[in-house]
Amino acid sequence: MDNQRQQHERRVLCSIQRGYENSESDIGKLRAFFEILPTNEIIPINSPGTELFCETEQVFVTGRFSELKDKFGDKLFEVVCIPTSFEIREGDCRYVTRLGSCSDIKGLTCCQIFDHPLPPIDEQIVALPSKPLTKSILLRDNDNIYGPFDYSYPEGSSKEEHILQIKAITTPINTTIPSFHIGKISSPQYIQSLYEKTGQPSLLGNIKKCFENAELIDYISNDQVISTYGSKIAQNAEIRMFNKGTIAQIRKSFASSHDQRKFPERFKRLFEALEISNSWEGTRKDLIDSFLVTNAGKDLIAKYIEQHREDFFKGEKQAYIEKLEDDYSTKIAELEELQEKKELIVSEIRKAQRQREEMELNSESTEALEALSKKHQEQFDRKIEQKKQELGKVDSQLAALTSKYSELDTVEKLSDEIKYLERHRKNEEKSCAEMQVEVERVRAELKAENEKLTTRLLKLKPDVDALSGITPRKKGESINYFVPVRTSTSSDPNEIRDSLIKDTLGALNNLGRKTDYNTVTNILTTVAQSQFTLFSGRPGTGKTSLAKMLGNSLGLQNRLLNIPVARGWTSSKDVLGFYNALSSSFNSSATGLYDLLTQLNRELENKQEAAPAICLLDEFNLSQPEHYFSPFLEMSDPESKRIVATGDQEVPYLEIPQYLRFLGTINNDESVQALTPRMLDRASIISFDEIEPDYDLSLNTASSLGELDITPVSGNQFIEAFSAKSLELPQDIDRTLKVIIDTLRDDKAEFGTSVNVSFRKVKAIRAYHNVTSSMHIDSRFTALDYAVSQHIIPLLNGYGKNFGQRLEQLKNVIPDEMELSQKMLRRIIDTGEQNMFTYGFNL
């Protein structure tokens, strides 16, 4: 019944039509504008050539209509409706729905059209006749449609006036329209997706398709220009002040940028805004001066100054104080100069008077005085009179300066309080600067002496420890990583391989993990052939538990080293350890990996047959693997020397045997790091989303499940058993693989970005097929199916509708017998189409 109902469901875009308030039931009707076909194409309701929806173009709501109206208001929304089960009379709705079947419209599914000219870029304001029904709108001028636009109500405007501030949307519509651009289309491009009827709003569906070949218009607003490029300026630590020189520096920094060459008009507007901002200081003064002459301006400024006196006049106060100090210094200098000049003149007058008195006293008689030359006497009197006049002028200037100085003295007293308030801050700044200088000096000394002090410390440490009675700490008991191996009765790799698969399958079933022969064959072959094997899947699919059970099934014991990866690991010292120069020893990490590698290195040196070893990295991509695991990445190449540098002077290198394999579990959510192409190229990825776990529900405890008496084969035998003897493929398999690789490498523009399958991947696929083709008997293509799903499908990451066509072409060339690859590829295509043509393998 549910399947039959789903077959008759239809999806439409509606708005609230009317309710029946007088009815006992909370019912109403919706107006339908568009229908969403099963292909997700949007067509106007009751379009010619399609199945009739309803003559009324309405949908009946069977209940809770008031809640539906409160939830969506006057907005467009998506409705899933079904045919009515009642008898239909003329004028009745053919389809009904309910509150739970209504949902918001996602993305740019539909936009309302308003007849309005395109506003200039610097005045992005429109006045509309009604409130928009959709989150984004379009503008139509004659036959042309522009958009889509985001909109908001300007500050201070009334929503009833329907005056909107519009701007280009910032998220790309498709691969052809970049950010901050709008499209321009004419009627042939949109006519089939246009809903336009008398008395109804004009709407356009299939926005992405209609604007696919639109004419582009750069419609970035001034706010968007400043926020996009101005943020880069604000983040530049070298720009600490703003003036004309700063603008020239910004012009120079943007001169060679790709954006300026591509969008010169944007940067012209950016620099105009910077020039206006730079000239604001002078403009502000003119505006304030003109406003102050009015009574309203005087009252407003007086009130504001009274409330914010300190903050508002902080800069002006400082400038005025500095000007007063300069004037004060100048006047004091002038006053001192006049004082000196006055004293000089008075001294000359006194000297002249003394000369006259001496002459009068030294004269023997009045006749001798009268005998003095009248001419000389007149000159002497004129000189005295001249000096007295000069003295009078100086006294006058001195009186004027004294009066002026008294005013300055009054101003000085008024500014004393301000100076007092600033004095503490200046003292603190000076003290802080002195302390900073001292810190830098000490830091420089410490840096210069660091190496010398370290050397001395290393020399003195043994003596100090001996004098203090400190004895070296005993090394804690280490984990025994040695596991004895069994002696194989056969030297044939095929028999050893079959025995390993059979024994592992039986052990896993005994441990409660029900699985099949193909899955065990695939996992063992992949682990043996690949340096890095990753178990991918959603939480709860049994990735970590199967990895631990696999170690028990192979009898590895402690040689299956479980390392939970932590967030924030940045280098090999987090997982391996580091050499401590102070203690002259290697400080190993708590993961135990260094101890395991030491044991493996000792086995190689002694040419000892040892069991395989597996390092399980749980949550492998919780931190970036290329950072904390970089010393091991190059081991995936056959040319690798398989040597890890420790930095220890006693054991500078550790050699890693071939039978050490790395196994990781990965998730794909916002808490982990995405795997890079470099990591994907070196790893084999087994998807657990395609494996149906079947656990044996029993009362066995975890400890009893782990106690299996299994003696492992030697690591060299394990690797040899799954090693390929040749890389040749059967003709039909080789041809299929070549077609798959050529389809991904095809560089035609119609297929979007190409996907390169490296020689390393091709070699891994051929080796896998060579070993497992005889064991996978379900189909001739089963071995190739597993190899492609683990080595090629994880590489499929791309964007755009054209890349989707490449994946469709790939689906056509993959044989139907390759069910696993086909299933994974269909999921990638379906998920990508739902996510705006963003395709990617879901790790």
C-alpha positions in Angstrom: 0.0 0.0 0.0 2.8 2.4 0.9 4.6 1.6 -2.4 1.4 2.2 -4.4 0.9 5.5 -2.6 4.5 6.7 -3.3 3.9 5.9 -7.0 1.0 8.4 -7.1 2.7 11.1 -5.0 3.3 14.4 -6.8 5.6 17.3 -5.7 4.5 20.9 -6.2 5.5 24.4 -5.2 2.7 26.2 -3.4 1.7 29.2 -1.4 -1.1 29.8 1.1 -4.4 30.3 -0.7 -7.2 30.5 1.8 -8.5 28.9 5.0 -12.0 28.0 6.2 -12.2 29.7 9.5 -15.9 28.9 10.1 -15.3 25.2 9.5 -15.1 22.9 12.5 -12.0 21.4 11.0 -8.8 23.3 10.5 -8.6 23.0 6.7 -7.7 25.2 3.7 -6.3 25.4 0.2 -2.9 26.0 -1.3 -2.2 27.6 -4.7 0.1 25.4 -6.9 2.6 27.1 -9.3 5.1 24.5 -10.3 5.4 20.7 -10.4 8.7 18.9 -9.6 9.1 15.9 -11.9 10.9 12.7 -10.7 13.9 13.9 -12.7 13.9 17.0 -10.4 13.0 19.3 -13.4 10.6 22.1 -12.5 7.7 22.9 -14.9 4.7 25.2 -14.6 1.7 23.5 -13.2 -0.5 21.8 -15.9 2.1 22.4 -18.6 1.1 21.0 -22.0 2.4 17.6 -22.7 2.4 16.5 -19.1 -0.2 14.6 -17.0 -2.9 17.0 -15.8 -2.5 18.0 -12.2 -5.8 19.7 -11.3 -8.1 22.1 -13.1 -8.2 24.3 -10.0 -4.4 24.4 -9.7 -5.0 24.0 -6.0 -4.2 21.5 -3.2 -6.5 20.8 -0.3 -5.1 20.7 3.2 -6.9 18.1 5.3 -6.0 19.6 8.7 -3.8 21.8 10.9 -4.0 24.5 8.2 -3.5 27.3 10.7 -0.2 25.8 11.8 0.9 25.5 8.1 0.0 29.2 7.6 2.0 30.2 10.7 5.0 28.2 9.6 5.3 29.4 6.0 3.3 32.7 6.0 3.4 34.3 2.5 6.5 32.3 1.3 6.6 29.6 -1.4 7.2 26.1 -0.1 7.4 22.5 -1.4 4.4 20.1 -1.0 4.1 16.4 -1.4 0.5 15.5 -2.2 -1.5 12.4 -3.0 -4.8 11.9 -4.9 -8.0 12.3 -2.8 -9.9 9.2 -1.9 -13.3 11.0 -2.1 -15.6 11.5 -5.1 -14.4 14.5 -7.1 -17.0 17.1 -8.1 -16.5 20.0 -10.4 -14.4 22.7 -8.7 -12.9 20.2 -6.1 -9.2 19.6 -5.7 -7.8 16.4 -7.1 -4.9 16.2 -4.6 -4.7 16.6 -0.8 -1.8 17.1 1.6 -1.0 17.7 5.3 1.4 19.6 7.5 4.0 16.9 7.7 4.3 16.8 3.9 5.3 20.4 3.5 8.9 21.7 3.7 11.0 24.7 2.8 12.4 25.2 -0.7 16.1 24.4 -0.8 18.5 26.6 -2.8 17.5 28.5 -6.0 14.7 26.2 -7.0 12.4 29.1 -7.9 12.5 32.9 -7.9 9.7 35.5 -8.2 10.0 38.0 -11.1 9.3 41.7 -10.7 9.0 44.2 -13.6 11.6 46.8 -12.7 14.6 48.3 -14.5 18.0 47.1 -13.3 19.3 49.7 -10.8 22.8 51.2 -11.1 25.5 49.3 -9.2 26.0 52.2 -6.7 22.2 52.5 -6.0 21.0 48.9 -5.6 17.5 49.9 -4.4 14.2 48.8 -5.8 10.6 49.6 -4.9 8.3 46.6 -5.5 4.5 46.4 -5.5 4.4 43.5 -3.1 6.5 41.5 -0.7 8.5 38.7 -2.4 7.4 35.1 -2.1 10.8 33.6 -2.5 14.2 34.0 -0.8 15.8 35.4 -4.0 14.2 37.5 -6.7 14.6 38.4 -10.4 14.1 41.7 -12.2 12.5 41.9 -15.7 13.0 44.9 -18.0 11.1 44.4 -21.3 12.1 40.9 -22.5 15.3 40.6 -20.4 15.5 39.0 -16.9 18.3 39.9 -14.6 19.4 38.1 -11.4 19.1 36.3 -9.2 19.4 38.8 -6.3 19.4 38.5 -2.5 17.5 41.2 -0.8 17.1 42.9 2.6 15.1 45.8 4.0 17.3 49.0 4.4 17.6 50.3 7.9 14.8 52.7 8.8 12.6 51.7 5.9 9.1 50.3 6.4 8.4 46.7 5.3 5.0 47.9 4.1 6.6 50.1 1.5 8.4 47.1 -0.1 11.6 49.1 -0.7 14.4 46.5 -0.9 18.2 46.7 -0.9 19.3 44.1 -3.5 22.7 42.5 -4.2 24.2 39.7 -6.3 24.2 36.3 -4.5 27.6 35.3 -3.1 27.2 31.5 -3.7 27.8 30.3 -7.3 24.6 29.3 -9.1 26.5 27.0 -11.4 29.9 26.6 -12.9 29.3 29.4 -15.4 28.3 32.3 -13.1 31.1 33.4 -10.7 30.5 35.1 -7.3 29.1 38.7 -7.2 27.8 38.3 -10.8 24.3 38.3 -12.1 23.0 36.8 -15.3 21.0 38.4 -18.2 18.7 36.1 -20.1 16.0 36.6 -22.8 12.7 34.8 -23.5 14.0 31.8 -25.5 16.1 30.9 -22.5 13.4 30.9 -19.9 10.0 30.7 -21.5 9.5 27.0 -20.8 10.1 27.5 -17.0 8.0 30.7 -16.7 4.8 30.8 -14.7 2.8 33.9 -15.5 -1.0 34.2 -15.2 -3.3 37.1 -14.6 -3.8 37.9 -11.0 -0.9 35.6 -9.9 2.8 36.4 -9.2 5.3 35.8 -12.0 7.7 33.0 -11.1 10.6 31.3 -12.8 11.7 27.7 -12.1 14.9 25.8 -13.0 17.1 28.8 -12.2 20.4 26.9 -12.7 19.3 25.6 -16.1 17.9 28.9 -17.3 21.0 30.9 -16.4 23.5 28.3 -17.7 24.3 30.3 -20.8 23.4 33.8 -19.4 25.3 37.0 -20.2 27.3 37.8 -17.2 27.2 41.2 -15.4 29.6 42.1 -12.6 27.1 43.5 -10.0 29.2 43.6 -6.9 28.1 46.3 -4.5 30.3 48.9 -2.8 29.8 47.1 0.5 30.8 43.8 -1.1 33.9 45.3 -2.7 35.1 46.8 0.6 34.3 43.6 2.6 35.9 41.3 0.0 39.1 43.2 -0.7 39.2 45.6 2.3 39.5 42.7 4.7 42.8 41.7 3.0 44.0 45.3 3.7 42.9 45.2 7.3 44.8 41.9 7.9 48.1 43.4 6.7 50.2 44.0 9.8 52.4 46.5 8.0 49.5 49.0 7.6 49.2 50.7 10.9 48.0 54.1 9.8 46.0 55.5 6.8 47.1 58.3 4.5 47.9 59.0 0.9 51.1 57.0 1.1 49.1 54.0 2.5 46.8 54.2 -0.5 49.7 54.1 -2.9 51.1 51.1 -1.0 47.7 49.3 -1.4 47.6 50.1 -5.1 51.0 48.6 -5.6 50.2 45.4 -3.6 47.1 44.8 -5.8 48.8 45.8 -9.1 49.9 42.2 -10.0 46.8 40.4 -8.5 44.7 38.2 -10.7 41.4 39.9 -9.5 42.5 43.4 -10.5 43.4 42.3 -14.0 40.1 40.4 -14.2 37.9 43.0 -12.5 39.5 46.4 -12.9 36.3 48.3 -12.3 36.0 46.8 -8.8 39.4 48.1 -7.8 38.6 51.5 -9.2 35.6 51.8 -6.9 37.7 50.4 -4.0 40.4 53.1 -4.4 37.8 55.8 -4.8 36.3 54.7 -1.4 39.8 54.8 0.1 40.4 58.3 -1.3 37.0 59.5 0.2 37.9 58.0 3.5 41.3 59.7 3.5 39.7 63.1 2.8 37.1 62.8 5.5 39.0 64.6 8.2 38.9 67.9 6.3 35.3 67.3 5.2 34.3 66.6 8.8 35.7 70.0 9.9 33.8 71.8 7.2 30.6 70.1 8.1 31.0 70.8 11.8 31.8 74.5 11.1 28.8 75.0 8.9 26.5 73.2 11.3 27.8 75.2 14.3 26.4 78.4 12.9 22.8 77.2 13.3 21.0 77.3 16.6 20.1 73.6 16.4 23.7 72.7 15.7 24.9 74.7 18.6 22.4 73.1 21.0 23.1 69.6 19.7 26.9 70.0 19.8 26.8 71.6 23.2 24.7 68.7 24.6 26.9 66.1 23.0 30.1 67.8 24.2 28.7 68.0 27.7 28.1 64.2 27.7 31.2 63.1 25.8 33.7 65.9 26.5 36.7 63.7 27.2 36.2 61.2 24.3 35.1 63.8 21.7 37.9 66.4 22.4 40.6 64.0 23.2 42.6 64.6 20.0 41.7 68.2 19.7 42.6 68.7 23.4 46.0 67.2 22.9 46.6 69.3 19.8 45.4 72.5 21.6 47.6 71.8 24.6 50.6 71.3 22.4 49.8 74.6 20.5 49.5 76.4 23.9 52.9 75.0 25.0 54.5 76.2 21.7 53.0 79.7 22.1 54.0 79.8 25.7 57.6 78.9 24.8 57.7 81.5 22.0 56.4 84.3 24.2 58.7 83.4 27.1 61.6 83.6 24.7 60.5 87.0 23.3 60.0 88.2 26.9 63.5 87.1 27.9 64.9 88.8 24.8 63.2 92.1 25.6 64.3 91.9 29.3 67.9 91.4 28.1 67.5 94.4 25.7 66.1 96.6 28.4 68.9 95.7 30.8 71.4 96.5 28.1 69.8 99.9 27.5 69.6 100.7 31.2 73.2 99.7 31.6 74.2 102.1 28.7 72.2 105.0 30.3 73.8 104.4 33.7 77.2 104.3 32.1 76.6 107.6 30.3 75.3 109.2 33.5 78.4 108.0 35.4 80.6 109.5 32.7 78.8 112.8 33.1 79.1 112.8 36.8 82.7 111.9 36.7 83.3 114.8 34.3 81.4 117.1 36.6 83.3 116.0 39.7 86.7 116.0 38.1 86.3 119.6 36.7 88.3 122.1 38.7 85.9 125.0 38.1 82.7 125.9 36.5 84.7 127.5 33.8 86.2 124.2 32.9 82.7 122.6 32.7 81.5 125.5 30.5 84.5 125.1 28.4 83.2 121.8 27.4 82.3 121.7 23.8 78.6 122.6 23.3 78.6 120.3 20.2 79.8 117.4 22.2 77.3 118.1 25.0 74.4 118.2 22.6 75.4 114.9 21.0 75.7 113.4 24.5 72.2 114.7 25.5 70.6 113.5 22.2 72.1 110.0 22.8 70.6 109.9 26.3 67.3 111.1 25.0 67.4 108.4 22.3 68.1 105.7 24.8 65.3 106.9 27.0 62.9 106.7 24.1 64.1 103.2 23.3 63.6 102.3 26.9 60.0 103.6 26.8 59.2 101.5 23.8 60.7 98.5 25.5 58.7 99.2 28.6 55.5 99.4 26.4 56.3 96.1 24.7 57.2 94.6 28.0 53.8 95.7 29.5 51.9 94.2 26.5 53.8 90.9 26.8 53.3 90.8 30.5 49.6 91.3 30.0 49.5 88.6 27.4 51.7 86.3 29.5 49.2 86.7 32.3 46.5 85.2 30.0 48.8 82.4 29.0 49.5 81.8 32.7 45.8 81.5 33.3 45.5 79.0 30.4 48.5 77.1 31.8 46.8 76.8 35.1 43.7 75.5 33.4 45.7 72.9 31.5 47.6 71.7 34.6 44.7 69.4 35.5 44.8 67.9 32.0 48.6 67.4 32.2 48.2 65.8 35.5 45.7 63.3 34.1 48.1 62.5 31.2 51.2 62.3 33.3 50.5 58.9 34.8 49.7 57.3 31.5 52.9 58.7 29.9 55.0 57.4 32.9 53.4 54.0 32.5 54.1 53.9 28.7 57.7 54.9 29.4 58.0 52.2 32.0 56.5 49.7 29.7 58.8 50.7 26.9 61.8 50.3 29.2 60.6 46.9 30.3 60.1 45.8 26.7 63.7 46.9 25.9 64.9 45.0 28.9 62.9 41.9 27.8 64.4 42.0 24.3 67.9 42.4 25.7 67.4 39.4 28.0 65.9 37.4 25.2 68.8 38.2 22.9 71.3 37.2 25.6 69.4 34.0 26.3 69.3 33.1 22.7 73.0 33.9 22.2 74.0 31.8 25.3 71.5 29.0 24.8 73.8 26.7 22.9 76.7 27.4 25.3 74.5 26.8 28.4 73.1 23.6 26.9 76.6 22.3 26.3 77.7 23.1 29.9 74.5 21.6 31.3 75.2 18.3 29.4 78.8 18.3 30.8 77.7 19.1 34.4 74.6 16.9 34.6 76.4 13.6 35.3 78.5 15.2 38.0 75.5 16.9 39.6 73.6 13.6 39.5 76.5 11.9 41.2 76.9 14.5 43.9 73.2 14.5 44.6 73.0 10.8 44.8 70.6 10.5 41.9 70.8 7.2 40.1 69.4 6.5 36.6 65.9 5.3 36.6 65.3 1.8 35.6 63.5 1.3 32.3 60.0 0.1 32.7 59.0 -3.4 31.7 58.5 -3.3 28.0 55.9 -5.2 26.0 57.0 -8.5 24.4 56.4 -8.1 20.7 58.0 -11.4 19.8 55.6 -14.2 18.6 56.8 -17.6 17.6 55.8 -18.8 14.1 54.8 -22.2 12.9 56.7 -24.3 10.5 54.7 -24.7 7.3 54.5 -28.2 5.9 54.3 -26.8 2.4 56.4 -24.3 0.5 53.8 -23.7 -2.2 52.5 -20.1 -1.8 49.1 -21.1 -3.2 48.6 -23.8 -0.5 49.7 -21.3 2.2 47.3 -18.7 0.9 44.3 -21.0 0.7 45.1 -22.3 4.2 45.3 -18.7 5.6 42.0 -17.7 4.0 40.2 -20.8 5.3 41.7 -20.5 8.8 40.9 -16.8 9.1 37.4 -17.3 7.9 36.8 -20.0 10.5 38.4 -17.9 13.3 36.3 -14.8 12.5 33.1 -16.9 12.6 34.2 -18.3 15.9 34.7 -14.8 17.2 31.1 -13.9 16.3 31.8 -12.0 13.1 29.9 -13.8 10.3 31.4 -13.1 6.9 32.0 -14.8 3.6 34.9 -16.2 1.6 35.1 -13.3 -0.9 35.3 -10.7 1.9 38.1 -12.5 3.8 40.0 -13.1 0.5 39.7 -9.4 -0.4 40.8 -8.1 3.0 43.8 -10.5 3.4 45.0 -9.8 -0.2 44.7 -6.1 0.1 46.5 -6.0 3.5 49.3 -8.2 2.2 49.7 -6.3 -1.1 49.2 -2.7 0.1 51.4 -0.8 2.6 48.4 1.3 3.6 44.9 -0.3 3.8 42.0 1.9 5.0 38.7 0.7 6.3 36.1 3.4 5.4 32.5 3.5 6.5 29.9 5.1 8.7 30.2 4.7 12.5 28.9 1.3 13.7 29.8 -0.7 10.6 32.5 -2.7 12.6 35.7 -1.3 11.1 37.8 -1.3 14.3 36.3 -4.5 15.7 37.0 -6.4 12.5 40.6 -5.1 12.4 41.2 -6.4 15.9 39.5 -9.7 15.2 41.7 -10.0 12.1 44.8 -9.7 14.3 43.5 -12.4 16.6 42.6 -14.6 13.7 46.1 -14.4 12.3 47.6 -15.1 15.8 49.5 -11.8 15.9 48.9 -11.1 19.6 50.9 -7.9 20.6 52.2 -7.6 17.0 48.8 -6.0 16.2 49.6 -2.6 17.6 46.4 -0.4 18.2 47.1 3.3 18.1 44.2 5.7 18.6 45.0 8.8 16.6 44.5 12.1 18.5 43.5 15.4 17.1 46.3 17.9 16.9 49.2 15.5 15.9 51.5 17.5 13.7 54.7 15.5 13.4 56.3 12.1 13.8 57.2 12.8 17.4 53.5 12.4 18.3 53.4 8.8 17.1 57.0 7.7 17.2 58.9 10.0 19.7 61.9 12.2 19.6 65.6 12.4 20.6 66.2 14.4 23.8 69.6 16.1 23.6 69.5 17.0 27.3 69.3 13.4 28.4 71.1 12.0 25.4 68.4 9.4 24.9 65.4 8.7 22.7 62.1 9.5 24.3 59.6 7.2 22.7 55.9 8.1 22.3 53.2 6.4 24.4 51.9 4.7 21.3 54.5 1.9 21.5 55.4 2.2 17.8 59.0 2.9 18.5 59.3 -0.2 20.7 57.7 -2.3 18.0 60.0 -0.9 15.3 63.0 -1.6 17.5 61.9 -5.2 17.8 61.4 -5.5 14.0 64.8 -3.9 13.3 66.4 -6.5 15.7 64.7 -9.3 13.8 66.1 -8.1 10.5 69.6 -7.7 12.0 69.5 -11.3 13.3 67.9 -12.6 10.1 65.1 -14.1 12.3 61.9 -15.5 10.9 59.1 -13.6 12.6 55.4 -13.2 12.5 53.6 -10.5 10.4 53.0 -7.1 12.2 50.1 -4.8 11.7 49.9 -1.2 13.0 46.2 -0.3 13.4 45.7 3.5 13.3 42.2 4.0 14.7 40.5 7.3 13.4 43.4 7.6 10.9 42.3 11.0 9.5 41.5 12.7 12.9 44.7 14.5 12.2 46.4 15.1 8.8 48.3 11.8 8.0 50.8 13.6 5.9 52.0 15.5 9.0 52.3 12.9 11.7 53.0 9.9 9.5 55.3 11.4 6.8 58.3 9.1 7.5 56.2 6.1 6.5 54.4 7.4 3.4 57.3 6.7 1.0 57.3 3.0 2.0 54.4 2.5 -0.4 56.9 2.7 -3.3 58.8 -0.6 -4.1 62.0 1.5 -4.4 61.8 2.6 -0.8 64.8 1.8 1.5 62.2 1.3 4.3 64.4 3.2 6.8 63.2 5.6 9.6 65.6 8.2 11.0 65.4 8.5 14.8 68.0 11.3 15.5 69.5 9.0 18.2 73.3 9.0 17.9 73.5 5.4 19.1 70.7 4.0 16.8 70.3 6.7 14.1 68.2 4.5 11.8 65.6 1.7 12.1 65.0 -0.6 9.2 61.4 -1.7 8.6 60.7 -5.2 7.2 58.3 -5.8 4.3 55.9 -7.7 6.6 54.9 -4.6 8.6 51.6 -3.3 7.3 49.6 -0.2 8.3 45.8 -0.5 8.7 43.6 2.5 9.3 40.0 3.2 10.1 38.5 6.5 8.7 35.3 8.4 8.9 34.0 11.3 6.8 32.4 14.1 8.8 33.3 17.6 10.1 35.5 16.3 12.9 38.2 14.7 10.6 40.6 15.8 7.9 39.8 15.0 4.2 42.3 12.6 2.6 44.5 14.4 0.1 45.2 13.0 -3.5 48.7 12.0 -2.3 47.2 9.8 0.4 44.5 8.4 -1.8 47.1 7.4 -4.4 49.0 5.4 -1.9 46.2 3.6 0.0 43.7 0.9 -0.7 40.3 1.8 0.6 37.8 -0.9 1.6 34.3 0.5 2.0 32.4 -1.1 4.9 29.1 0.6 3.8 28.8 -2.2 1.2 29.4 -5.0 3.8 26.5 -6.2 5.8 27.8 -7.1 9.3 26.3 -10.2 10.8 27.3 -10.7 14.5 26.7 -13.9 16.4 24.8 -12.8 19.4 26.1 -15.0 22.2 27.1 -14.8 25.9 30.8 -15.1 25.2 32.9 -12.4 26.9 35.4 -10.2 25.0 38.3 -12.0 26.7 37.1 -15.4 25.8 36.6 -14.3 22.2 40.2 -13.1 22.0 41.8 -16.3 23.3 42.4 -18.2 20.1 45.2 -20.7 20.1 46.7 -19.8 16.7 50.3 -19.9 15.7 50.9 -17.5 12.8 52.9 -18.1 9.6 56.1 -16.1 9.2 55.8 -12.6 7.9 57.8 -13.4 4.7 55.5 -16.3 3.9 52.5 -14.1 4.5 53.7 -11.5 2.0 54.9 -14.1 -0.5 51.6 -16.0 -0.4 49.7 -13.0 -1.7 52.4 -11.6 -4.1 51.6 -11.5 -7.8 53.7 -13.6 -10.1 52.8 -11.5 -13.1 51.0 -8.2 -14.0 49.5 -9.6 -17.2 45.7 -9.6 -17.5 43.3 -11.6 -19.7 42.4 -9.7 -22.9 38.8 -8.9 -22.0 39.7 -7.8 -18.4 42.6 -5.7 -19.7 40.4 -4.0 -22.3 37.7 -3.2 -19.7 40.3 -1.7 -17.4 41.8 0.4 -20.2 38.3 1.7 -21.2 37.7 2.7 -17.5 41.0 4.6 -17.2 40.6 6.3 -20.6 37.1 7.5 -19.7 38.5 9.1 -16.5 41.5 10.6 -18.3 39.5 12.0 -21.3 40.2 15.8 -21.2 37.2 16.9 -23.2 35.6 20.0 -21.7 32.1 18.4 -21.9 33.2 15.9 -19.2 34.6 18.5 -16.8 37.8 17.9 -14.8 39.7 14.7 -15.7 40.7 12.1 -13.2 44.3 10.7 -13.4 44.8 7.1 -12.5 48.5 6.7 -11.7 50.8 3.9 -12.7 51.0 2.9 -9.0 47.2 2.3 -9.0 47.2 0.4 -12.3 50.0 -1.8 -11.0 48.1 -2.5 -7.8 44.9 -3.4 -9.7 46.9 -5.9 -12.0 48.6 -7.5 -9.0 45.3 -7.9 -7.1 43.6 -9.5 -10.1 46.6 -11.8 -10.7 46.3 -13.2 -7.1 42.5 -13.3 -6.6 41.0 -14.1 -10.0 41.1 -17.8 -9.4 39.5 -17.5 -5.9 36.6 -15.2 -6.8 34.3 -17.7 -8.7 31.1 -15.7 -8.7 31.9 -13.9 -11.9 34.8 -13.4 -14.3 34.8 -9.7 -13.3 34.6 -10.1 -9.5 38.3 -9.6 -9.0 38.4 -6.5 -11.2 35.3 -5.3 -9.4 36.9 -5.4 -6.0 40.1 -3.8 -7.3 38.3 -0.9 -9.0 36.1 -0.3 -6.0 39.2 0.1 -3.8 41.6 1.9 -6.1 39.6 3.9 -8.6 36.2 4.8 -7.1 37.8 6.7 -4.2 39.5 9.0 -6.7 36.2 10.3 -8.1 36.0 13.9 -6.8 34.8 16.7 -8.9 32.3 19.6 -9.3 29.8 20.6 -12.0 27.2 19.1 -14.3 29.9 18.2 -16.8 31.7 16.1 -14.3 28.5 14.3 -13.6 28.3 13.5 -17.3 31.8 11.9 -17.0 30.5 9.7 -14.2 27.5 8.7 -16.2 29.8 7.8 -19.1 31.9 5.7 -16.6 28.8 3.9 -15.4 28.0 3.0 -19.0 31.5 1.4 -19.6 31.7 -0.5 -16.4 30.1 -4.0 -17.0 26.9 -4.9 -15.1 28.7 -7.9 -13.6 30.9 -5.4 -11.5 28.0 -4.9 -9.0 30.0 -3.4 -6.2 31.6 -0.6 -8.4 28.2 0.1 -10.1 26.5 0.4 -6.7 29.2 2.8 -5.3 29.2 4.9 -8.5 25.4 5.2 -8.5 25.5 6.5 -5.0 28.2 9.1 -5.9 26.1 10.3 -8.8 22.8 10.5 -6.8 24.4 12.3 -3.9 26.2 14.7 -6.2 23.0 15.7 -8.0 21.4 16.4 -4.6 24.3 18.6 -3.5 24.4 21.1 -6.4 26.6 18.8 -8.6 29.3 18.3 -6.0 30.6 14.8 -6.5 32.9 12.9 -4.2 33.5 9.4 -2.8 32.0 9.4 0.7 34.9 8.1 2.8 
